[in-house]
């Protein structure tokens, strides 16, 4: 699922906003965070999840030192950095920034899922593509466009990787036997039990908008 989106350049403020919005919807144990080599994400994660460890008292005169800040024990953050020469990929390095390297498998240090998600968003939204004449001309309109796109992605667009095999094939219109149940990210997250139509999605009113 797409937990949060931020419109704008990749700055420290944008990274802080993204991590703050992500933290607001997380439940339970922290997931493994993975990104490219942009340092702003690591700074934002450390700001959000750290613990203050006070120094032991020495008994000497003077103001006590400020507590040391250490990463939260549950925080796990990895980076995958691609090294290029021109347009050619020459090597890939993997780094464990926060967390115990022994508890993190090398196969988990990847950004392939978010890269595939970026491709999906760009395929369905021309304003996100590079070198295009369909660039966004208004930031508020882009946010509204993305909000609709994300809602469609979560509730209306079935994902092949989330489909589930039926215990018994189901008849469709009395003829075709369907062996798989189509599922959306919202169904996989137990937010809903069905694939929404676009008509349902556009007519839905969020609870905080209902007077």
C-alpha positions, -999 to 999 in steps of 0.1 A, spaced: 0 0 0 10 36 -5 12 49 30 21 85 22 30 109 -6 47 143 -7 46 166 -37 77 187 -42 115 185 -44 135 160 -25 146 182 4 150 176 42 116 192 48 99 169 23 116 139 39 105 150 73 69 154 61 69 120 44 82 101 74 58 120 97 28 110 75 40 75 74 44 73 111 9 85 116 -6 54 99 18 27 111 5 2 136 26 -22 156 63 -30 151 83 -7 128 88 -21 93 122 -23 75 127 11 58 147 10 25 157 39 2 184 50 -22 214 69 -10 196 102 -2 208 111 33 176 131 41 156 99 47 180 87 74 179 121 91 141 121 91 139 86 104 163 93 132 144 125 142 112 105 144 125 74 161 152 79 186 157 76 224 175 100 248 201 83 269 212 105 299 249 105 308 257 92 344 261 119 370 298 125 379 292 146 410 313 175 396 301 210 395 286 224 364 256 219 341 249 183 332 255 172 296 225 169 273 214 133 269 229 113 240 205 105 212 205 69 199 184 52 172 153 35 186 160 -3 191 132 -11 166 144 12 139 158 -6 109 169 14 79 189 2 48 202 19 17 207 6 -18 231 28 -38 235 23 -75 268 35 -90 267 46 -127 291 57 -153 271 78 -177 239 58 -182 255 25 -174 250 7 -141 285 -5 -130 279 -16 -93 254 -17 -64 263 -12 -28 241 -21 2 243 -4 35 227 -11 69 223 24 85 202 15 116 196 -20 130 216 -52 135 231 -63 101 228 -99 113 190 -96 115 187 -82 80 190 -104 50 208 -90 20 177 -98 -2 157 -73 19 180 -44 10 163 -35 -22 142 -7 -37 126 -27 -64 91 -25 -49 90 13 -47 106 15 -81 79 -7 -96 53 14 -78 68 46 -93 65 30 -127 29 22 -121 21 58 -110 40 72 -140 22 49 -165 -12 61 -152 -3 97 -146 16 115 -174 24 145 -152 49 123 -132 69 113 -163 102 128 -172 106 149 -204 69 152 -211 47 180 -224 20 169 -198 38 185 -169 18 196 -139 10 233 -141 -6 237 -106 5 220 -74 -29 218 -58 -43 202 -89 -15 177 -89 -22 168 -53 -59 162 -61 -49 141 -91 -26 120 -70 -52 116 -42 -77 101 -68 -50 80 -83 -40 65 -49 -76 58 -40 -81 40 -73 -49 21 -68 -60 9 -33 -97 1 -38 -104 -3 -75 -74 -17 -93 -68 -54 -87 -32 -65 -84 -21 -97 -99 5 -104 -71 -23 -102 -45 -48 -126 -61 -58 -157 -41 -66 -191 -54 -102 -202 -47 -107 -235 -29 -135 -242 -55 -136 -227 -90 -165 -202 -92 -188 -200 -122 -189 -166 -139 -222 -160 -158 -228 -197 -156 -200 -205 -181 -164 -196 -173 -148 -211 -143 -128 -186 -122 -100 -201 -102 -86 -169 -87 -101 -142 -65 -91 -107 -76 -78 -86 -47 -68 -50 -42 -43 -36 -16 -73 -25 5 -86 -61 5 -52 -75 14 -50 -50 43 -85 -61 55 -99 -26 49 -126 -38 26 -139 -72 14 -145 -64 -23 -132 -47 -53 -148 -13 -56 -162 1 -88 -150 35 -100 -186 47 -95 -185 36 -58 -152 53 -53 -162 86 -67 -195 86 -47 -178 77 -14 -177 104 13 -151 102 40 -164 103 75 -146 135 84 -164 153 55 -199 142 65 -218 169 84 
